[in-house]
Each structure stands twice: as structure tokens, then as C-alpha cells.
Amino acid sequence: MVGLGSLRVLVAVALAISAATSAACGGAKSSKTAPTTTRKAPATTAPVEQREAALTGFGATDEAWNQNHDEDSRFEAGSSYDPDPSLGDGERFNDRYYSVIHGDGRVLGYSMRFPSQTGVEEAKSMMLASEFPSDAKIAWFKRLNSCAQMFVQSRTVARAVNAGALVEFSSGAAGDHYAPSNVSEAILIALPAPAKGNGC
């Protein structure tokens, strides 16, 4: 089995694939919202549709993502969202979400920044609350040499993207080490269940 290596390599590959797919398909985005109806949907499909429609973070449709996040026009379209002067370098590279990966009309990965002095337990709690639906759970968490990794599972996300989320936490401006008391960023990417703690 090939090891996962760094998620940065996976993100770079996914971004290249996403860019090629977007160019081939014209990269058009729909600005229309889904029509509402008072007619009750069949009991077998309504709960799934409602849960998938509620995704606004990981696994969200591009439309839902864009409705819930402010795109940063300083960078390539669709790549960076929610600038915050208290994050990153405080000036140019300060988006909460960056290197966002779009594919098949959904958000399949991204990097996110945390405020200074965010501990890993707080970061994990923040992510579960803000990035995933209520049925998400941490399948495993492991500290490695220069990062920590966890795998998040959710039936709702799995129905939307046919995968879970591999998350890699790192510290420092370059994300080149791991300090559990001060996690600066996390990289999330859609993957089927990987082996526990490969890479970094």
C-alpha cells in the first residue's frame, strides 16, 4: 500500500485536477437557489436531501459554500474565502479558508487557519461544530512526527462525496511542525478510510 505522504501533495494534485475539470466544463457557476415547495417529498428521500442541503462546510455544494462564505477576490476565483486580519500574517495571507478544492459541484478539500494559540483539542471541536454536520465523528486521531492526523466520518458527508475527511493539523507559519498547544492550520481532503496515521 502506498503511504499517504503529505496532504500538501494530495491537495496540489486535487487542485490541478479541479482546475482542468473546471476549464473543460467552462467553470460556470449557478446563481439560482433551489426552489422551495410545499409538497412533501417521499419519506425515503427527504431526510437525505435535507441533510445534504444543510452541508455548508466540507462536502457542501459549490452553491451552498458560496452562499455561506465570502470569496476573497485578491486570489484565484474559488480558492480563498473569509479574510480575517486576525489570522495568518494579518495582511495578505489571512483567509480562514484557502486552497479550496472544487470537484463535481462540491467542496472536496481545503486548508483552514486557526487563531493564534488554538490548542488541538479546541481546533478539533471547532472543526466538528463548523465544518461537518451533526452526525460527524472522529474515527481516529494520531500524533506523528511533524503533524497530527485524524479521520472524520459522517453518513451525510459520505452520501454527498462518497468519502470521509482526512485532516492534518500543523503549526507555525510554514506548517512544518506540530505543537498541540498552538495549531495554526488544518488541511482537509476527501478520502476513503485511510490507514491510521501515514505521512508527515
Secondary structure by P-SEA (a helix, b strand, c coil): ccccccaaaaaaaaaaaaaaaaaaaccccccccccccccccccccaaaaaaaaacccccccaaaaaaccccccccccccccccccccccccccccccccccccccccccbbbbbcccccaaaaaaaaaacccccccccccccccccbbbbbbbbaaaaaaccbbbbbbbbbcccccbbbcccccbbbbbbbccccccccc
